[in-house]
Amino acid sequence: MDRDSDELHATVDKACAILQRTRDGDDLDPSDLSLTEYAVNGHLKETGVAKFNDLYKRVMAGEYTKPWLHGVEPMTRDHEGYIYYKDKQVEHYSKPYVYSLEAKRDLIELRNQCAYVERVGGELSSSNVIWGWEKYRGAYGNEKQAELDRALAGGGVTFSKVVIDNNWNTEIGFYKPGISNWDDIRDSPEFRNLYVNNDHDHGFEVSIQSYRYGGAKEVLDAEALSIIPSCFEYLKSNELLEKVKSQNFMIEPEREDSVEDEYDGYDSDMEDEDYDDDMGDEL
């Protein structure tokens, strides 16, 4: 976008003030640091300019706090990609994976595991939460099963575990209520996210395994479904799940010449890699 000298100087002054108040940007979320860089370089549309000005106001007023990654409290990410539970470094997410729906699902479970380790008095570190998780797995799964039972209140739930492999470099897994079919999966945000952000020229291997757990009365409860990822392996290994249907097939997706640009905060002539530079789909 074209800018006169006064506008450029004003933007640079704001950017310098933001950096001075945030330890050269170290206290900024990666997306907010990138927003500041794009503002200085003139790569923001009207929406982005408004967000930059709002960032400036919050920083100058002392009201800025680093946003939770994917909105998952209390998880944050630094500029090197390290993930923190509160102030403890516990994992590392690389780009572009960090912005995917798969990363959000993994982050929620990581948060749950960190909270459990914290509650039982363990050290919050990747050595415990990731590499040494096996020593907590059984007790954690048992606790999550009890939580699921409370949510079901004597009833049961039917759900599907879906695994999609793009036969190249990415495999995702997620859960759906009921007995899912390909039409359900194809229209899901999870598949769309995989299709848009990864190679899709090799087709897809799709596994849909449907299970039932609990009492006879079916309970359609979002809370119960949200607990299942935390205890699925525990329930399965203890033979507490009834498999009701198994589907495995190959899909050759329709090819698209281009993917619609979902980012509305930047000038359209920016290089593609700029969209991946710590911004996600915020602007």
Residue frames relative to the residue before (quaternion, step in Angstrom):
aa qw qx qy qz dx dy dz
M 1.0000 0.0000 0.0000 0.0000 0.00 0.00 0.00
D 0.4807 -0.6726 0.4853 0.2847 3.57 -1.07 0.76
R 0.0112 -0.7971 0.6033 -0.0244 3.57 -0.96 0.91
D 0.3886 -0.6933 0.5436 0.2698 3.54 -1.06 0.70
S 0.7244 -0.4659 0.2932 0.4150 3.55 -1.30 0.28
D 0.6507 0.5269 -0.3245 0.4401 3.60 0.94 -0.83
E 0.6557 0.5085 -0.3087 0.4649 3.57 0.99 -0.86
L 0.6406 0.5281 -0.3186 0.4574 3.57 1.01 -0.85
H 0.6706 0.4975 -0.3000 0.4612 3.58 0.90 -0.94
A 0.6459 0.5221 -0.3223 0.4542 3.57 0.98 -0.83
T 0.6560 0.5088 -0.3060 0.4659 3.58 1.00 -0.83
V 0.6526 0.5074 -0.3123 0.4681 3.58 0.96 -0.88
D 0.6381 0.5245 -0.3284 0.4580 3.59 0.97 -0.83
K 0.6509 0.5062 -0.3164 0.4689 3.58 0.97 -0.82
A 0.6535 0.5183 -0.3112 0.4556 3.56 0.95 -0.90
C 0.6510 0.5101 -0.3166 0.4645 3.59 0.95 -0.85
A 0.6452 0.5190 -0.3175 0.4621 3.57 1.00 -0.82
I 0.6295 0.5306 -0.3299 0.4618 3.58 1.01 -0.81
L 0.6853 0.4897 -0.2894 0.4548 3.58 0.87 -0.95
Q 0.6417 0.5308 -0.3237 0.4492 3.58 1.02 -0.81
R 0.7152 0.4515 -0.2496 0.4715 3.57 1.02 -0.79
T 0.7530 0.3578 -0.1934 0.5173 3.60 1.24 -0.24
R 0.5550 -0.6377 0.3780 0.3772 3.58 1.10 0.75
D 0.7001 -0.4723 0.2465 0.4754 3.55 0.75 1.18
G 0.7257 -0.4547 0.2286 0.4630 3.55 1.09 0.75
D 0.4528 0.7098 -0.4479 0.3010 3.60 1.23 -0.10
D 0.7065 0.4461 -0.2632 0.4822 3.58 1.11 -0.62
L 0.5498 0.6000 -0.3992 0.4224 3.58 1.29 0.06
D 0.5173 -0.5634 0.5294 0.3670 3.52 -1.25 0.43
P 0.6184 -0.5682 0.3776 0.3902 3.65 -1.01 0.67
S 0.6502 0.5115 -0.3303 0.4545 3.59 0.98 -0.75
D 0.6678 0.4909 -0.3085 0.4668 3.61 1.03 -0.70
L 0.6124 0.5173 -0.3538 0.4819 3.60 1.11 -0.56
S 0.6492 0.4979 -0.3155 0.4808 3.58 0.99 -0.79
L 0.6035 0.5523 -0.3471 0.4587 3.58 1.04 -0.75
T 0.6578 0.5066 -0.3040 0.4671 3.58 0.95 -0.86
E 0.6536 0.5078 -0.3115 0.4669 3.58 0.96 -0.85
Y 0.6663 0.4988 -0.3018 0.4649 3.58 0.94 -0.87
A 0.6087 0.5522 -0.3537 0.4466 3.57 1.06 -0.68
V 0.6657 0.4971 -0.2989 0.4695 3.58 0.90 -0.93
N 0.7280 0.4377 -0.2371 0.4714 3.59 0.98 -0.83
G 0.5020 -0.6979 0.4008 0.3167 3.57 1.28 0.07
H 0.4888 0.6923 -0.4065 0.3414 3.58 1.16 0.51
L 0.5549 0.6129 -0.3996 0.3961 3.60 1.16 0.39
K 0.3582 -0.6709 0.6023 0.2425 3.52 -1.17 0.68
E 0.7711 -0.3594 0.2458 0.4646 3.56 -1.31 -0.07
T 0.6434 0.5238 -0.3239 0.4546 3.58 0.97 -0.85
G 0.6758 0.4996 -0.2877 0.4593 3.56 0.94 -0.91
V 0.6224 0.5394 -0.3360 0.4570 3.59 1.03 -0.79
A 0.6480 0.5163 -0.3170 0.4615 3.57 0.97 -0.86
K 0.6671 0.4891 -0.3063 0.4711 3.59 0.98 -0.79
F 0.6223 0.5279 -0.3405 0.4670 3.59 1.05 -0.70
N 0.6656 0.4944 -0.3055 0.4682 3.59 0.91 -0.86
D 0.6344 0.5115 -0.3302 0.4762 3.58 1.06 -0.70
L 0.6152 0.5363 -0.3361 0.4701 3.58 1.05 -0.76
Y 0.6446 0.5266 -0.3151 0.4560 3.58 0.92 -0.90
K 0.6698 0.5050 -0.3049 0.4511 3.58 0.86 -0.93
R 0.6800 0.4928 -0.2974 0.4541 3.59 0.91 -0.87
V 0.6485 0.5082 -0.3194 0.4681 3.58 1.00 -0.80
M 0.6930 0.4817 -0.2861 0.4538 3.58 0.85 -0.93
A 0.6846 0.4630 -0.2802 0.4883 3.58 1.13 -0.61
G 0.4736 -0.6828 0.4347 0.3472 3.59 1.27 -0.06
E 0.5326 0.6534 -0.3789 0.3819 3.57 1.24 0.41
Y 0.4908 0.6776 -0.4331 0.3353 3.58 1.24 0.06
T 0.0399 0.7470 -0.6635 0.0166 3.54 -1.05 0.85
K 0.5331 -0.6268 0.4576 0.3368 3.54 -1.02 0.80
P 0.4153 -0.7232 0.4859 0.2614 3.62 -0.73 0.98
W 0.5527 -0.5822 0.4724 0.3637 3.54 -1.22 0.54
L 0.5060 -0.6413 0.4834 0.3147 3.56 -0.98 0.83
H 0.8369 -0.0006 -0.0716 0.5427 3.56 -0.75 1.13
G 0.6006 -0.5822 0.3579 0.4151 3.59 1.19 0.38
V 0.5151 0.6432 -0.4084 0.3927 3.59 1.29 0.21
E 0.2216 -0.7937 0.5581 0.0971 3.57 -0.34 1.27
P 0.7025 -0.2613 -0.6600 -0.0504 1.70 -1.85 1.74
M 0.2683 0.8123 -0.4758 0.2046 3.60 1.00 0.86
T 0.0075 0.7865 -0.6169 0.0285 3.57 -0.93 0.95
R 0.2581 -0.7476 0.5944 0.1453 3.54 -1.32 0.28
D 0.3014 -0.7505 0.5545 0.1961 3.58 -0.99 0.79
H 0.7320 -0.4595 0.2874 0.4128 3.58 -1.32 0.05
E 0.6570 0.4861 -0.3104 0.4855 3.58 1.24 -0.27
G 0.5939 -0.6016 0.3524 0.4015 3.59 1.27 -0.02
Y 0.4849 0.6624 -0.4466 0.3559 3.59 1.24 0.08
I 0.3113 -0.7569 0.5564 0.1434 3.54 -1.02 0.93
Y 0.1545 -0.8020 0.5755 0.0407 3.55 -0.96 0.98
Y 0.2065 -0.6921 0.6751 0.1505 3.50 -1.22 0.75
K 0.7674 -0.0804 -0.0308 0.6354 3.54 -0.28 1.32
D 0.7587 -0.3319 0.2200 0.5155 3.65 -0.48 -1.02
K 0.5602 0.6129 -0.3788 0.4087 3.59 1.25 0.30
Q 0.3745 -0.7274 0.5352 0.2105 3.56 -0.81 1.05
V 0.0085 -0.8507 0.5229 -0.0527 3.58 -0.62 1.14
E 0.8169 0.0606 -0.0009 0.5736 3.63 1.12 -0.39
H 0.2328 -0.7397 0.6049 0.1809 3.57 -1.33 -0.01
Y 0.0762 -0.7779 0.6234 0.0189 3.56 -0.90 1.01
S 0.2716 -0.7699 0.5596 0.1423 3.56 -0.80 1.03
K 0.4850 -0.6098 0.5278 0.3382 3.55 -1.33 0.25
P 0.6128 -0.1716 -0.7686 -0.0646 1.60 -2.12 1.34
Y 0.3635 0.7674 -0.4711 0.2388 3.59 1.28 -0.06
V 0.6224 0.5939 -0.3524 0.3683 3.59 0.93 -0.90
Y 0.7202 0.4405 -0.2525 0.4728 3.62 1.11 -0.59
S 0.5322 0.6621 -0.3932 0.3518 3.60 1.25 -0.08
L 0.6117 -0.5276 0.4341 0.3988 3.54 -1.31 0.28
E 0.5822 0.5713 -0.3688 0.4456 3.58 1.13 -0.61
A 0.6485 0.5114 -0.3172 0.4662 3.58 0.98 -0.85
K 0.6363 0.5235 -0.3355 0.4566 3.59 0.99 -0.77
R 0.6498 0.5028 -0.3215 0.4707 3.60 0.94 -0.84
D 0.6644 0.4949 -0.3025 0.4713 3.57 0.95 -0.88
L 0.6396 0.5437 -0.3232 0.4368 3.55 1.04 -0.80
I 0.6237 0.5357 -0.3365 0.4591 3.59 1.01 -0.78
E 0.6816 0.4680 -0.2913 0.4812 3.57 0.92 -0.88
L 0.6067 0.5412 -0.3480 0.4668 3.59 1.07 -0.71
R 0.6319 0.5246 -0.3213 0.4714 3.59 0.99 -0.83
N 0.6607 0.5109 -0.3095 0.4546 3.58 0.92 -0.90
Q 0.6658 0.4963 -0.3020 0.4682 3.57 0.97 -0.85
C 0.6300 0.5244 -0.3332 0.4659 3.59 1.02 -0.77
A 0.6507 0.5178 -0.3164 0.4564 3.57 0.94 -0.89
Y 0.6425 0.5153 -0.3268 0.4636 3.58 1.02 -0.75
V 0.6584 0.5031 -0.3155 0.4624 3.60 0.86 -0.94
E 0.6389 0.5240 -0.3180 0.4648 3.56 0.99 -0.85
R 0.6788 0.5160 -0.2926 0.4329 3.58 0.90 -0.94
V 0.7387 0.3927 -0.2375 0.4936 3.60 1.01 -0.73
G 0.6006 -0.6320 0.3311 0.3607 3.57 1.29 0.27
G 0.4352 0.6969 -0.4624 0.3332 3.58 1.21 0.41
E 0.5708 -0.5755 0.4555 0.3682 3.54 -1.28 0.31
L 0.3488 -0.7345 0.5459 0.2021 3.56 -0.90 0.96
S 0.3510 0.6965 -0.5427 0.3117 3.54 -0.25 1.33
S 0.6275 -0.5256 0.3986 0.4137 3.56 -1.23 0.34
S 0.5775 0.5962 -0.3744 0.4134 3.58 1.13 -0.58
N 0.7220 0.4005 -0.2302 0.5151 3.58 1.09 -0.72
V 0.7522 0.4398 -0.2251 0.4359 3.54 0.70 -1.14
I 0.7629 0.3124 -0.1784 0.5371 3.60 1.08 -0.65
W 0.8136 0.3112 -0.1630 0.4633 3.57 0.25 -1.27
G 0.7724 0.3265 -0.1883 0.5112 3.60 1.05 -0.64
W 0.3029 0.8061 -0.4717 0.1899 3.56 1.25 0.35
E 0.5288 0.6689 -0.4098 0.3240 3.59 1.10 -0.59
K 0.6634 0.5199 -0.3247 0.4292 3.62 0.97 -0.73
Y 0.6992 0.4240 -0.2698 0.5084 3.60 1.24 -0.32
R 0.4834 0.7436 -0.4061 0.2203 3.56 1.19 -0.60
G 0.6979 0.4956 -0.2916 0.4269 3.59 0.78 -0.99
A 0.6961 0.4617 -0.2759 0.4755 3.58 0.81 -0.99
Y 0.6289 0.5293 -0.3276 0.4658 3.58 1.05 -0.76
G 0.6675 0.4999 -0.3023 0.4617 3.59 0.90 -0.91
N 0.6347 0.5280 -0.3225 0.4630 3.57 1.02 -0.79
E 0.6538 0.5108 -0.3066 0.4665 3.55 0.99 -0.87
K 0.6761 0.4857 -0.2940 0.4696 3.58 0.97 -0.85
Q 0.5924 0.5446 -0.3704 0.4640 3.60 1.11 -0.58
A 0.6453 0.5125 -0.3184 0.4686 3.58 0.96 -0.85
E 0.6349 0.5219 -0.3190 0.4719 3.56 1.05 -0.78
L 0.6399 0.5146 -0.3123 0.4777 3.58 1.04 -0.81
D 0.6456 0.5246 -0.3230 0.4512 3.59 0.94 -0.84
R 0.6391 0.5160 -0.3291 0.4659 3.58 1.00 -0.75
A 0.6586 0.5087 -0.3107 0.4593 3.57 0.98 -0.82
L 0.6956 0.4657 -0.2726 0.4744 3.58 1.04 -0.76
A 0.1881 -0.8374 0.4962 0.1306 3.60 1.23 -0.41
G 0.7862 -0.3210 0.1574 0.5040 3.55 0.84 0.99
G 0.6248 0.5355 -0.3379 0.4568 3.57 1.24 -0.23
G 0.4057 -0.6951 0.5325 0.2622 3.54 -1.30 -0.27
V 0.2339 -0.7675 0.5819 0.1331 3.54 -1.29 0.20
T 0.2054 -0.7353 0.6344 0.1213 3.52 -1.13 0.81
F 0.0860 0.8043 -0.5788 0.1036 3.55 -0.83 0.98
S 0.3020 -0.7414 0.5713 0.1810 3.53 -1.29 0.33
K 0.2315 -0.7202 0.6340 0.1608 3.53 -1.08 0.79
V 0.1286 -0.8077 0.5752 0.0172 3.54 -0.67 1.18
V 0.0197 -0.7678 0.6404 0.0008 3.55 -0.94 0.95
I 0.0437 -0.7948 0.6051 -0.0146 3.56 -0.80 1.07
D 0.0972 -0.7783 0.6203 0.0103 3.54 -0.86 1.08
N 0.3050 -0.7818 0.5144 0.1766 3.58 -0.75 1.01
N 0.4774 -0.7157 0.4075 0.3062 3.57 1.29 0.39
W 0.6839 0.4395 -0.2989 0.4997 3.54 1.09 0.61
N 0.8139 -0.2317 0.1824 0.5006 3.58 0.36 -1.14
T 0.7600 0.3522 -0.1818 0.5152 3.60 1.20 -0.04
E 0.0001 0.7540 -0.6569 0.0046 3.52 -1.10 0.86
I 0.0663 -0.7955 0.6018 0.0262 3.57 -0.87 0.92
G 0.1128 -0.7787 0.6131 0.0707 3.53 -1.22 0.53
F 0.1208 0.7847 -0.6009 0.0926 3.57 -1.01 0.78
Y 0.4141 -0.7124 0.5251 0.2131 3.55 -1.32 0.29
K 0.1038 -0.7774 0.6193 0.0350 3.54 -1.14 0.80
P 0.5038 -0.6384 0.4711 0.3417 3.60 -1.06 0.60
G 0.8101 0.2819 -0.2014 0.4729 3.55 -1.17 0.60
I 0.6122 -0.5002 0.4398 0.4262 3.54 -1.31 -0.40
S 0.2093 -0.8193 0.5260 0.0905 3.56 -0.26 1.26
N 0.1627 -0.7451 0.6325 0.1355 3.53 -1.32 0.38
W 0.7379 -0.4285 0.2642 0.4496 3.57 -1.26 0.12
D 0.6192 0.5477 -0.3600 0.4324 3.63 0.97 -0.74
D 0.6284 0.5276 -0.3311 0.4660 3.59 1.02 -0.80
I 0.6994 0.4820 -0.2715 0.4525 3.55 0.91 -0.98
R 0.6530 0.5332 -0.3262 0.4277 3.59 0.88 -0.90
D 0.7199 0.4286 -0.2439 0.4884 3.59 1.04 -0.73
S 0.5266 0.6670 -0.4012 0.3418 3.59 1.24 -0.08
P 0.5745 -0.5846 0.4365 0.3711 3.62 -1.14 0.52
E 0.5922 0.5817 -0.3709 0.4164 3.59 1.12 -0.60
F 0.6858 0.4557 -0.2944 0.4852 3.59 0.89 -0.89
R 0.6302 0.5366 -0.3400 0.4464 3.59 0.94 -0.83
N 0.6487 0.5172 -0.3149 0.4610 3.57 0.96 -0.84
L 0.6457 0.5056 -0.3100 0.4810 3.57 1.00 -0.82
Y 0.6781 0.5132 -0.2917 0.4378 3.58 0.88 -0.98
V 0.6991 0.4817 -0.2766 0.4503 3.57 0.90 -0.93
N 0.8036 0.3697 -0.1511 0.4412 3.57 0.83 -0.99
N 0.7606 0.3115 -0.1919 0.5364 3.61 1.22 -0.03
D 0.6752 -0.4699 0.3804 0.4227 3.54 -1.33 0.27
H 0.0034 -0.8151 0.5792 -0.0144 3.59 -0.89 0.92
D 0.4107 0.7270 -0.4553 0.3091 3.57 1.15 0.59
H 0.6924 0.4827 -0.2699 0.4634 3.59 1.24 -0.17
G 0.5629 -0.5971 0.3945 0.4135 3.57 1.23 0.22
F 0.3653 -0.7261 0.5466 0.2012 3.52 -1.32 -0.01
E 0.2544 -0.6996 0.6430 0.1800 3.52 -1.13 0.76
V 0.0786 -0.8166 0.5717 -0.0090 3.56 -0.67 1.13
S 0.0532 -0.7677 0.6385 0.0109 3.54 -0.95 0.99
I 0.0097 -0.7755 0.6308 -0.0228 3.56 -0.80 1.07
Q 0.0028 -0.7998 0.5976 -0.0562 3.55 -0.40 1.27
S 0.1490 -0.8223 0.5481 0.0362 3.56 -0.52 1.22
Y 0.0883 -0.8112 0.5776 -0.0241 3.55 -0.94 1.01
R 0.1893 -0.7333 0.6329 0.1607 3.49 -1.39 0.27
Y 0.0342 -0.7847 0.6188 -0.0062 3.53 -1.10 0.83
G 0.7850 0.3716 -0.2569 0.4238 3.55 -1.13 0.68
G 0.7923 -0.3523 0.2529 0.4292 3.52 -1.37 -0.40
A 0.7289 -0.4742 0.3015 0.3910 3.52 -1.38 0.14
K 0.6690 0.5009 -0.3081 0.4546 3.59 1.02 -0.72
E 0.3605 -0.7537 0.5111 0.2018 3.56 -0.62 1.17
V 0.1353 -0.7873 0.6002 0.0405 3.55 -0.88 1.03
L 0.1648 -0.7713 0.6093 0.0826 3.56 -0.67 1.10
D 0.2189 0.7979 -0.5124 0.2299 3.53 0.13 1.30
A 0.4196 -0.7313 0.4805 0.2413 3.58 -0.63 1.14
E 0.6174 0.5511 -0.3480 0.4406 3.59 1.04 -0.72
A 0.6497 0.5168 -0.3187 0.4574 3.57 0.95 -0.88
L 0.6603 0.5067 -0.3106 0.4590 3.58 0.91 -0.88
S 0.6553 0.5232 -0.3190 0.4416 3.59 1.02 -0.74
I 0.6440 0.5237 -0.3172 0.4587 3.61 1.21 -0.47
I 0.5627 0.6659 -0.3748 0.3153 3.57 1.06 -0.75
P 0.6413 0.5232 -0.3657 0.4258 3.69 0.83 -0.73
S 0.6679 0.5191 -0.3023 0.4394 3.58 1.10 -0.63
C 0.7990 0.2637 -0.1393 0.5221 3.59 1.13 -0.48
F 0.3550 0.7688 -0.4823 0.2244 3.61 1.24 0.05
E 0.6969 0.4694 -0.2939 0.4557 3.59 0.73 -0.99
Y 0.6240 0.5312 -0.3348 0.4651 3.58 1.08 -0.72
L 0.6713 0.4901 -0.2995 0.4684 3.59 0.88 -0.93
K 0.6724 0.5034 -0.2996 0.4525 3.57 0.94 -0.88
S 0.6908 0.4833 -0.2920 0.4517 3.59 0.86 -0.94
N 0.7117 0.4080 -0.2493 0.5146 3.59 1.19 -0.51
E 0.4520 -0.7353 0.4089 0.2962 3.56 1.34 0.42
L 0.3716 0.7352 -0.4756 0.3086 3.54 0.96 0.94
L 0.6456 0.4925 -0.3107 0.4940 3.57 1.32 0.04
E 0.2537 -0.7271 0.6165 0.1641 3.55 -1.13 0.75
K 0.2780 -0.7553 0.5662 0.1778 3.58 -0.66 1.04
V 0.1620 -0.8293 0.5321 0.0544 3.56 -0.69 1.10
K 0.8012 -0.0369 0.0101 0.5972 3.59 1.19 -0.36
S 0.1083 -0.7770 0.6182 0.0490 3.55 -1.14 0.74
Q 0.0162 0.7928 -0.6073 0.0491 3.57 -0.80 1.05
N 0.0614 0.7771 -0.6225 0.0698 3.56 -0.91 0.99
F 0.2102 0.7918 -0.5489 0.1658 3.57 -0.71 1.00
M 0.4333 -0.6626 0.5500 0.2659 3.51 -1.38 0.26
I 0.1222 -0.7855 0.6046 0.0491 3.56 -1.04 0.82
E 0.1609 -0.7324 0.6516 0.1144 3.53 -1.00 0.90
P 0.2543 -0.8158 0.4952 0.1569 3.63 -0.18 1.20
E 0.5861 -0.5301 0.4665 0.3973 3.51 -1.29 0.34
R 0.3725 -0.7293 0.5284 0.2241 3.55 -0.94 0.84
E 0.1939 -0.7623 0.6097 0.0983 3.51 -1.14 0.72
D 0.4517 -0.6937 0.4908 0.2718 3.57 -0.88 0.93
S 0.7971 -0.0150 0.0251 0.6032 3.56 1.09 -0.65
V 0.3692 -0.7020 0.5667 0.2231 3.51 -1.24 0.50
E 0.4919 -0.6711 0.4630 0.3054 3.55 -0.80 0.97
D 0.4261 -0.7064 0.5090 0.2457 3.55 -0.87 1.00
E 0.1975 -0.8184 0.5335 0.0814 3.56 -0.53 1.21
Y 0.5882 0.5769 -0.3668 0.4320 3.58 1.27 -0.01
D 0.0916 -0.8307 0.5484 0.0269 3.59 -0.66 1.04
G 0.5626 0.6424 -0.3747 0.3610 3.59 1.20 0.22
Y 0.7494 0.3882 -0.1969 0.4989 3.59 1.22 -0.32
D 0.6179 -0.5167 0.4310 0.4068 3.51 -1.31 0.29
S 0.5404 -0.6776 0.4006 0.2972 3.57 -0.94 0.88
D 0.6743 0.5021 -0.3113 0.4430 3.60 1.16 -0.37
M 0.3981 0.7081 -0.4939 0.3101 3.61 1.19 0.34
E 0.5661 -0.5884 0.4540 0.3567 3.55 -1.21 0.53
D 0.6239 -0.5827 0.3716 0.3649 3.58 -1.07 0.75
E 0.6610 0.5309 -0.3369 0.4095 3.57 0.93 -0.84
D 0.5562 0.6101 -0.3996 0.3985 3.59 1.17 -0.44
Y 0.6220 0.5565 -0.3490 0.4261 3.57 1.07 -0.67
D 0.6949 0.4802 -0.2737 0.4600 3.57 1.12 -0.62
D 0.5820 0.6447 -0.3590 0.3417 3.57 1.22 -0.34
D 0.8194 -0.3196 0.1236 0.4596 3.52 0.20 1.41
M 0.5727 0.6286 -0.3817 0.3621 3.58 1.17 0.25
G 0.2273 -0.7696 0.5651 0.1917 3.59 1.04 -0.60
D 0.6396 -0.4980 0.3769 0.4481 3.60 -0.93 -0.84
E 0.2529 0.8157 -0.4910 0.1720 3.56 1.11 0.67
L 0.8038 0.2903 -0.1500 0.4971 3.61 0.93 -0.78
